Amino acid sequence: MALTTASQALVVTDDSEASLNAILTHSLLNNEEELHQQLDTIPGKKGTKILIWNIRRNQDGKPEFDFDTDEHDIRLPDIQSVEMEKKKKKSYSGPRRTDQIIPEMDYSLRAYLSILYLKPRIQIILRQRKVHTKLVAKNLSMIENDVYKPHFINERVRITFGFNRKNKDHFGIMMYHKNRLIKSYEKVGCQIKSSGQRSGVGVIGVIECNFLKPAHNKQDFEYTKEYRLTLAALGLKLNDYWREKKEKKAKERAFNVLCKHSTEEDEEEEEEEEEEIGKEEVAWLQCEDCLKWRGVPAHLLSGSVPDRWTCSQHPITRNRSCDLPEEAEETEEELAPSYEKTVKKQDQVRVRKRGKSQEERKRGRRPLARGLSRTDSAKQETENEEEEEEEEEEGRRGRGGSQRGGGYGGKNANHRDQREKDIQQQEEIFGASK
């Protein structure tokens, strides 16, 4: 059943009468006029309106949801929030940090709807106020892109990493499926290691996992082999990003300490490090008319952004048109990591060198001296082999000399002495006759 905005009349279909009877019988609407009043509140030519009634109440008579704390939001009471956190800790078998703070999206419907879609194409109004949706992948600092290539599908998937600008205690992987959020703040890699180093804190990862199968309630993925492989790969790539951004900065700070002999400035840099942005900060706004997202330099926005913002309000004159296309996304063939993993490459070089030295040690070869080339190394090995042969030859000679002195060598020495005596006698006889 549908309503035409031109004639304000219901469109009759084959099952419209049965649908209308079901609505008037089982809902809080008693007649068609009340139904028209609800449909008239939908702005624009099309949309969906959700009515919630007959909410269950607790033993104290209060509804199970909190409608009073924020008149424009639907929230879970504080008691339920604490119970929910306890259930999370029990259901999570791996190590968990004790300093975690519950994200607002876990108890606020407005906060949840703001990040429900990876790239929102709709307008959501909750309790008479518009929900300001966000582009999660573009509302981070120190943004870098990586690429995941699953071996079980022939696709290249973009992964976006960055630091949470608002709260460093909210971190993990935001996993979407066909533009809809399935799992939020999933800890991977160094983030799940309960060490005192606080590794991976503040890092948000965003990925669209269309190759995984979500559970029936859209709150988790089925625990398949592909899902486990994806989490493992995400952990490795998050570790690469963390080490590149943090360990590199740590080395620079250590070098600065040696040069300046001062740590005050370095501590300030460490606190503000997550706020650093490689390029100019951009605010992303959605047009009310065309629903396209526009990037606006933050310094051009004067004050707060109005609830109703359109392309005609863009601070740059040439961009004040809904006909302009959105910022182009990279195609699958163009996907590539946006940063060089220098720390990872250094580790790979060290591993290769260590493997070669161990292999040479197993073969019995002497290690290559520092500063020698491969040609010099070959010459050195030849000289070493010649020296070893000479030492063996001298050893054999020494052993042979000792044998000659005691055995057959003793007879030869006696014959040599007798011959010398004979020659001497012949010379004396020859001299006397002469």
RODO-2510 file (C-alpha; in nm, 4 decimals, decimal comma):
residues 434
     n   res          X          Y          Z
     1     m     0,0000     0,0000     0,0000
     2     a     0,1342     0,3438    -0,0941
     3     l     0,0331     0,7083    -0,0724
     4     t     0,0582     0,9542    -0,3640
     5     t     0,1661     1,3026    -0,2578
     6     a    -0,0186     1,4720    -0,5427
     7     s    -0,3715     1,3501    -0,4686
     8     q    -0,3122     1,2501    -0,1034
     9     a    -0,4925     0,9244    -0,1791
    10     l    -0,3995     0,5657    -0,1089
    11     v    -0,2968     0,3582    -0,4095
    12     v    -0,5092     0,0456    -0,4207
    13     t    -0,3334    -0,2836    -0,4952
    14     d    -0,4340    -0,6494    -0,4768
    15     d    -0,3401    -0,6822    -0,1113
    16     s    -0,3987    -0,3210    -0,0046
    17     e    -0,7320    -0,3904     0,1625
    18     a    -0,5885    -0,6722     0,3735
    19     s    -0,2874    -0,4571     0,4665
    20     l    -0,5090    -0,1637     0,5663
    21     n    -0,7251    -0,3886     0,7830
    22     a    -0,4137    -0,5307     0,9551
    23     i    -0,2823    -0,1798     1,0279
    24     l    -0,6112    -0,0521     1,1688
    25     t    -0,6635    -0,3698     1,3728
    26     h    -0,3216    -0,4320     1,5280
    27     s    -0,1669    -0,0842     1,5517
    28     l    -0,2355     0,2291     1,7514
    29     l    -0,4006     0,3863     1,4424
    30     n    -0,7782     0,3574     1,4471
    31     n    -0,8791     0,4964     1,1048
    32     e    -0,7451     0,6151     0,7689
    33     e    -0,7315     0,9787     0,8779
    34     e    -0,4814     0,8993     1,1521
    35     l    -0,2806     0,6971     0,9004
    36     h    -0,2760     0,9960     0,6615
    37     q    -0,1581     1,2230     0,9406
    38     q     0,1393     0,9987     1,0080
    39     l     0,2313     0,9702     0,6392
    40     d     0,2067     1,3470     0,5931
    41     t     0,4908     1,3972     0,8401
    42     i     0,7384     1,2286     0,6014
    43     p     0,9408     1,5066     0,4318
    44     g     0,9863     1,4649     0,0590
    45     k     0,8185     1,2389    -0,1929
    46     k     0,9183     0,9062    -0,0390
    47     g     1,0371     0,7627     0,2874
    48     t     0,9678     0,5242     0,5736
    49     k     0,8247     0,5983     0,9156
    50     i     0,8676     0,3599     1,2091
    51     l     0,6262     0,3759     1,5045
    52     i     0,7098     0,2002     1,8320
    53     w     0,4458     0,1381     2,0967
    54     n     0,3444    -0,1043     2,3712
    55     i     0,6955    -0,0971     2,5186
    56     r     0,7600    -0,3379     2,8038
    57     r     0,8003    -0,1882     3,1503
    58     n     1,0255    -0,2891     3,4362
    59     q     0,9105    -0,3837     3,7863
    60     d     0,9296    -0,0198     3,8946
    61     g     0,6835     0,0742     3,6206
    62     k     0,9358     0,2573     3,4048
    63     p     0,9794     0,1592     3,0381
    64     e     1,2794    -0,0581     2,9530
    65     f     1,4157     0,2264     2,7376
    66     d     1,5178     0,5700     2,8586
    67     f     1,3170     0,8456     2,6863
    68     d     1,3808     1,1171     2,9452
    69     t     1,7581     1,1720     2,9558
    70     d     1,7520     1,3072     2,5997
    71     e     1,4183     1,4053     2,4489
    72     h     1,5596     1,3506     2,0990
    73     d     1,7116     1,0091     2,1648
    74     i     1,6201     0,6577     2,2766
    75     r     1,8734     0,5207     2,5214
    76     l     1,9355     0,2198     2,7400
    77     p     1,9172     0,2889     3,1135
    78     d     2,2434     0,3015     3,3062
    79     i     2,1718    -0,0312     3,4760
    80     q     2,1307    -0,2054     3,1414
    81     s     2,4500    -0,0456     3,0147
    82     v     2,6455    -0,1944     3,3061
    83     e     2,4835    -0,5349     3,2577
    84     m     2,5613    -0,5233     2,8867
    85     e     2,9279    -0,4531     2,9588
    86     k     2,9400    -0,7515     3,1978
    87     k     2,7904    -0,9770     2,9313
    88     k     3,0490    -0,8577     2,6807
    89     k     3,3325    -0,9425     2,9175
    90     k     3,1906    -1,2903     2,9790
    91     s     3,1267    -1,3657     2,6121
    92     y     3,4730    -1,2518     2,5047
    93     s     3,7162    -1,5416     2,5572
    94     g     4,0365    -1,3566     2,4704
    95     p     4,2296    -1,1028     2,6741
    96     r     4,0481    -0,7740     2,7259
    97     r     4,1711    -0,4409     2,8533
    98     t     4,0350    -0,3254     3,1857
    99     d     4,0397     0,0439     3,0941
   100     q     3,7754     0,0155     2,8251
   101     i     3,4907     0,2685     2,8212
   102     i     3,1566     0,1712     2,6713
   103     p     3,1107     0,3419     2,3319
   104     e     2,8088     0,5696     2,3126
   105     m     2,6639     0,3706     2,0228
   106     d     2,6096     0,0758     2,2606
   107     y     2,3439     0,2613     2,4619
   108     s     2,2336     0,5497     2,2348
   109     l     2,0182     0,4876     1,9287
   110     r     2,1120     0,8271     1,7815
   111     a     2,4852     0,7531     1,8089
   112     y     2,4324     0,4068     1,6579
   113     l     2,2364     0,5420     1,3608
   114     s     2,5056     0,8025     1,2913
   115     i     2,7570     0,5305     1,1925
   116     l     2,5162     0,2557     1,0849
   117     y     2,6041     0,3026     0,7157
   118     l     2,9511     0,3220     0,5674
   119     k     2,8343     0,5829     0,3167
   120     p     2,4826     0,7005     0,4091
   121     r     2,2397     0,7767     0,1262
   122     i     1,9385     0,8518     0,3420
   123     q     1,8193     1,1072     0,5952
   124     i     1,7269     0,9738     0,9402
   125     i     1,5021     1,1704     1,1775
   126     l     1,4775     1,0410     1,5336
   127     r     1,2168     1,1927     1,7655
   128     q     1,1686     1,5031     1,5520
   129     r     1,5411     1,5774     1,5073
   130     k     1,7740     1,4869     1,2220
   131     v     2,0542     1,2384     1,2876
   132     h     2,3898     1,3740     1,1723
   133     t     2,5361     1,0760     0,9921
   134     k     2,9123     1,0394     0,9521
   135     l     3,1625     0,9041     0,7054
   136     v     3,3567     0,6928     0,9533
   137     a     3,6517     0,6315     0,7212
   138     k     3,7026     1,0064     0,6687
   139     n     3,6525     1,1317     1,0239
   140     l     3,9899     1,0086     1,1492
   141     s     4,3339     1,1634     1,1853
   142     m     4,6579     1,0356     1,0287
   143     i     4,4541     0,8409     0,7702
   144     e     4,6294     0,5722     0,5657
   145     n     4,4911     0,3079     0,3302
   146     d     4,6019    -0,0535     0,2968
   147     v     4,4876    -0,3389     0,0721
   148     y     4,3682    -0,6858     0,1707
   149     k     4,3780    -0,9567    -0,0970
   150     p     4,1950    -1,2666     0,0301
   151     h     4,3204    -1,5842    -0,1335
   152     f     3,9695    -1,7346    -0,1315
   153     i     3,8255    -1,4636    -0,3627
   154     n     3,9663    -1,2711    -0,6560
   155     e     3,9166    -0,9244    -0,5073
   156     r     4,1161    -0,6396    -0,3574
   157     v     3,9602    -0,4812    -0,0489
   158     r     4,0462    -0,1384     0,0896
   159     i     4,1273    -0,1017     0,4600
   160     t     4,1375     0,2473     0,6112
   161     f     4,3349     0,3113     0,9293
   162     g     4,3435     0,6246     1,1415
   163     f     4,3291     0,7576     1,4963
   164     n     4,0038     0,8335     1,6755
   165     r     3,9823     1,2112     1,7163
   166     k     3,7317     1,2182     2,0016
   167     n     3,8124     0,9305     2,2366
   168     k     4,1297     0,7205     2,2231
   169     d     3,9672     0,4535     2,4423
   170     h     3,7316     0,3652     2,1568
   171     f     3,9366     0,1697     1,9055
   172     g     3,9213    -0,1409     1,6893
   173     i     3,7926    -0,2484     1,3479
   174     m     3,4583    -0,1276     1,2106
   175     m     3,3388    -0,4129     0,9888
   176     y     3,0665    -0,3347     0,7338
   177     h     2,8753    -0,5627     0,4987
   178     k     2,7127    -0,4101     0,1911
   179     n     2,7311    -0,0627     0,3440
   180     r     2,5777    -0,1697     0,6801
   181     l     2,7656    -0,1934     1,0097
   182     i     2,7882    -0,5491     1,1432
   183     k     3,0663    -0,5422     1,4057
   184     s     3,2094    -0,2377     1,5774
   185     y     3,5386    -0,1829     1,7603
   186     e     3,6597    -0,5382     1,6990
   187     k     4,0052    -0,5740     1,8593
   188     v     4,2720    -0,7363     1,6402
   189     g     4,6497    -0,7717     1,6369
   190     c     4,8366    -0,5838     1,9069
   191     q     4,5096    -0,4395     2,0421
   192     i     4,4091    -0,7664     2,2126
   193     k     4,7401    -0,8172     2,3923
   194     s     4,7008    -0,7212     2,7560
   195     s     5,0395    -0,5568     2,8005
   196     g     5,1265    -0,2341     2,9757
   197     q     5,2437    -0,0751     2,6504
   198     r     4,8879     0,0084     2,5350
   199     s     4,9653    -0,1025     2,1815
   200     g     4,7114    -0,0114     1,9155
   201     v     4,5174     0,2253     2,1420
   202     g     4,3206     0,4875     1,9512
   203     v     4,3531     0,3190     1,6103
   204     i     4,0324     0,2709     1,4102
   205     g     4,0163     0,0430     1,1075
   206     v     3,7334     0,0463     0,8520
   207     i     3,6644    -0,2351     0,6043
   208     e     3,3662    -0,3470     0,3959
   209     c     3,3541    -0,7284     0,4132
   210     n     3,1074    -0,8181     0,1395
   211     f     3,2818    -1,1566     0,1033
   212     l     3,1806    -1,2635     0,4567
   213     k     2,8407    -1,3937     0,5644
   214     p     2,6645    -1,1991     0,8433
   215     a     2,4598    -1,3696     1,1119
   216     h     2,0817    -1,3610     1,0972
   217     n     2,0596    -1,0730     1,3487
   218     k     2,3109    -0,8562     1,1545
   219     q     2,5155    -0,8099     1,4738
   220     d     2,7998    -1,0494     1,3941
   221     f     2,9556    -1,2593     1,1193
   222     e     2,9333    -1,6350     1,0989
   223     y     3,2447    -1,7850     1,2549
   224     t     3,3867    -1,9409     0,9388
   225     k     3,7409    -2,0064     0,8187
   226     e     3,7206    -1,6990     0,5949
   227     y     3,6217    -1,4850     0,8928
   228     r     3,9157    -1,6089     1,1011
   229     l     4,1599    -1,5501     0,8158
   230     t     4,0233    -1,1987     0,7694
   231     l     4,0704    -1,1120     1,1373
   232     a     4,4261    -1,2476     1,1287
   233     a     4,5097    -1,0414     0,8193
   234     l     4,3541    -0,7302     0,9729
   235     g     4,5677    -0,7830     1,2818
   236     l     4,8896    -0,7960     1,0795
   237     k     4,8019    -0,4856     0,8817
   238     l     4,6999    -0,2934     1,1925
   239     n     5,0346    -0,3869     1,3496
   240     d     5,2137    -0,2488     1,0427
   241     y     5,0243     0,0803     1,0690
   242     w     5,0820     0,1107     1,4439
   243     r     5,4547     0,0405     1,4227
   244     e     5,4990     0,2775     1,1305
   245     k     5,3204     0,5616     1,3069
   246     k     5,4280     0,5012     1,6663
   247     e     5,7686     0,3319     1,6655
   248     k     5,9008     0,5689     1,4050
   249     k     5,7868     0,8629     1,6195
   250     a     5,9410     0,7015     1,9272
   251     k     6,2800     0,6814     1,7565
   252     e     6,2519     1,0440     1,6515
   253     r     6,1663     1,1473     2,0083
   254     a     6,4605     0,9486     2,1453
   255     f     6,6918     1,1179     1,8981
   256     n     6,5528     1,4592     1,9917
   257     v     6,6081     1,3839     2,3597
   258     l     6,9737     1,3063     2,2919
   259     c     7,0103     1,6273     2,0949
   260     k     6,8092     1,8626     2,3164
   261     h     6,8515     1,6874     2,6551
   262     s     6,4913     1,7799     2,7262
   263     t     6,1728     1,5718     2,7391
   264     e     5,9037     1,8329     2,8047
   265     e     5,8483     1,9183     2,4390
   266     d     5,8516     1,5510     2,3422
   267     e     5,5823     1,4673     2,5983
   268     e     5,3631     1,7426     2,4554
   269     e     5,4180     1,6049     2,1055
   270     e     5,3190     1,2581     2,2258
   271     e     4,9893     1,3898     2,3644
   272     e     4,9092     1,5757     2,0435
   273     e     5,0382     1,3087     1,8076
   274     e     4,6988     1,1556     1,7420
   275     e     4,5698     1,5000     1,6419
   276     e     4,8245     1,5393     1,3649
   277     i     4,6837     1,5355     1,0153
   278     g     4,8957     1,4896     0,7092
   279     k     4,6870     1,7318     0,5064
   280     e     4,4351     2,0071     0,5677
   281     e     4,1417     1,9048     0,7862
   282     v     3,8223     1,8533     0,5874
   283     a     3,4640     1,8404     0,7161
   284     w     3,2280     1,6124     0,5232
   285     l     2,8691     1,7355     0,4874
   286     q     2,5689     1,5739     0,3208
   287     c     2,3379     1,7761     0,0996
   288     e     1,9709     1,7608     0,1964
   289     d     1,8565     1,7746    -0,1661
   290     c     2,0882     1,5430    -0,3619
   291     l     2,2209     1,3403    -0,0630
   292     k     2,5763     1,3719    -0,1982
   293     w     2,8722     1,4157     0,0335
   294     r     3,0863     1,7268    -0,0037
   295     g     3,4266     1,7909     0,1460
   296     v     3,4556     2,1409     0,2927
   297     p     3,7802     2,2817     0,4381
   298     a     3,7213     2,3119     0,8109
   299     h     3,8611     2,6641     0,8351
   300     l     3,5940     2,7874     0,5896
   301     l     3,3073     2,6798     0,8141
   302     s     3,1925     2,9618     1,0385
   303     g     3,0471     2,8246     1,3592
   304     s     2,8294     2,5141     1,3727
   305     v     2,6845     2,3448     1,0655
   306     p     2,3059     2,3945     1,0248
   307     d     2,0766     2,0931     1,0446
   308     r     1,9666     2,1528     0,6880
   309     w     2,2703     2,1977     0,4651
   310     t     2,2647     2,1980     0,0846
   311     c     2,5210     2,2308    -0,1922
   312     s     2,4078     2,5919    -0,2435
   313     q     2,5598     2,6749     0,0968
   314     h     2,9059     2,5542     0,0030
   315     p     3,1637     2,8227     0,0964
   316     i     3,3426     2,7756    -0,2379
   317     t     3,1341     2,9346    -0,5134
   318     r     3,2231     2,6916    -0,7933
   319     n     3,0998     2,3970    -0,5829
   320     r     2,7482     2,5335    -0,5227
   321     s     2,5666     2,2858    -0,7450
   322     c     2,4005     1,9494    -0,6889
   323     d     2,4957     1,8480    -1,0432
   324     l     2,8624     1,8163    -0,9518
   325     p     2,9740     1,4562    -0,8932
   326     e     3,1081     1,3344    -0,5630
   327     e     3,4763     1,2817    -0,4979
   328     a     3,5826     0,9822    -0,7065
   329     e     3,6816     0,6644    -0,5224
   330     e     3,9716     0,4469    -0,6315
   331     t     3,8785     0,1523    -0,8504
   332     e     3,9741    -0,2012    -0,7521
   333     e     4,2629    -0,2003    -1,0004
   334     e     4,3977     0,1275    -0,8591
   335     l     4,3929     0,0162    -0,4955
   336     a     4,7363     0,0284    -0,3351
   337     p     4,8778     0,1040     0,0121
   338     s     4,9057     0,4793     0,0657
   339     y     5,2193     0,4596     0,2799
   340     e     5,5539     0,2805     0,2748
   341     k     5,6039     0,0212     0,5475
   342     t     5,9667     0,1028     0,6263
   343     v     5,9680    -0,0648     0,9687
   344     k     5,8363    -0,3892     0,8195
   345     k     6,0994    -0,3810     0,5438
   346     q     6,3762    -0,3306     0,7991
   347     d     6,2512    -0,6324     0,9926
   348     q     6,2482    -0,8429     0,6761
   349     v     6,6079    -0,7435     0,5964
   350     r     6,7200    -0,8369     0,9474
   351     v     6,5434    -1,1728     0,9239
   352     r     6,7101    -1,2510     0,5893
   353     k     7,0538    -1,1593     0,7250
   354     r     6,9983    -1,3717     1,0331
   355     g     6,8900    -1,6650     0,8168
   356     k     7,1977    -1,6369     0,5946
   357     s     7,4365    -1,6228     0,8900
   358     q     7,2748    -1,9310     1,0421
   359     e     7,2972    -2,1142     0,7102
   360     e     7,6662    -2,0259     0,6734
   361     r     7,7290    -2,1392     1,0285
   362     k     7,5676    -2,4752     0,9523
   363     r     7,7884    -2,5183     0,6451
   364     g     8,0989    -2,4455     0,8510
   365     r     8,1875    -2,1341     0,6570
   366     r     8,3494    -1,8442     0,8311
   367     p     8,1276    -1,5346     0,8513
   368     l     8,1874    -1,2512     0,6085
   369     a     8,4097    -0,9842     0,7602
   370     r     8,2637    -0,6329     0,7743
   371     g     8,3627    -0,4166     0,4793
   372     l     8,4469    -0,7051     0,2414
   373     s     8,2675    -0,7619    -0,0847
   374     r     8,1650    -1,1026    -0,2166
   375     t     8,4810    -1,1184    -0,4345
   376     d     8,7031    -1,0366    -0,1367
   377     s     8,5113    -1,2925     0,0644
   378     a     8,5856    -1,5616    -0,1958
   379     k     8,9558    -1,4726    -0,1902
   380     q     8,9542    -1,4844     0,1859
   381     e     8,7944    -1,8296     0,1818
   382     t     9,0589    -1,9552    -0,0686
   383     e     9,3405    -1,8225     0,1496
   384     n     9,1845    -1,9811     0,4534
   385     e     9,1652    -2,3170     0,2759
   386     e     9,5321    -2,2916     0,1633
   387     e     9,6405    -2,2089     0,5176
   388     e     9,4513    -2,5098     0,6459
   389     e     9,6180    -2,7381     0,3848
   390     e     9,9655    -2,6066     0,4768
   391     e     9,8972    -2,6673     0,8439
   392     e     9,7903    -3,0236     0,7673
   393     e    10,1021    -3,0823     0,5514
   394     e    10,3297    -2,9529     0,8256
   395     g    10,1574    -3,1793     1,0688
   396     r    10,2153    -3,4796     0,8435
   397     r    10,5818    -3,3841     0,8003
   398     g    10,6289    -3,3513     1,1727
   399     r    10,4767    -3,6933     1,2283
   400     g    10,6901    -3,8451     0,9484
   401     g    11,0181    -3,6945     1,0882
   402     s    10,9605    -3,8504     1,4234
   403     q    10,9088    -4,1876     1,2575
   404     r    11,2287    -4,1568     1,0508
   405     g    11,4353    -4,0813     1,3583
   406     g    11,3367    -4,4076     1,5262
   407     g    11,2720    -4,6686     1,2533
   408     y    11,3782    -4,6877     0,8922
   409     g    11,5231    -4,3394     0,9191
   410     g    11,7914    -4,4657     1,1629
   411     k    11,9372    -4,7124     0,9074
   412     n    11,9540    -4,4493     0,6353
   413     a    12,1476    -4,2180     0,8670
   414     n    12,4092    -4,4917     0,9385
   415     h    12,4586    -4,5599     0,5661
   416     r    12,5018    -4,1855     0,5040
   417     d    12,7795    -4,1620     0,7700
   418     q    12,9641    -4,4662     0,6356
   419     r    12,9590    -4,3257     0,2820
   420     e    13,1052    -3,9960     0,3980
   421     k    13,3897    -4,1815     0,5684
   422     d    13,4665    -4,3776     0,2485
   423     i    13,4779    -4,0586     0,0430
   424     q    13,7144    -3,8984     0,2932
   425     q    13,9522    -4,1984     0,2826
   426     q    13,9564    -4,1939    -0,0996
   427     e    14,0461    -3,8249    -0,0990
   428     e    14,3350    -3,8896     0,1442
   429     i    14,4727    -4,1751    -0,0698
   430     f    14,4384    -3,9675    -0,3857
   431     g    14,6237    -3,6782    -0,2209
   432     a    14,9135    -3,8992    -0,0951
   433     s    14,9771    -4,0572    -0,4357
   434     k    14,9772    -3,7171    -0,5908
***
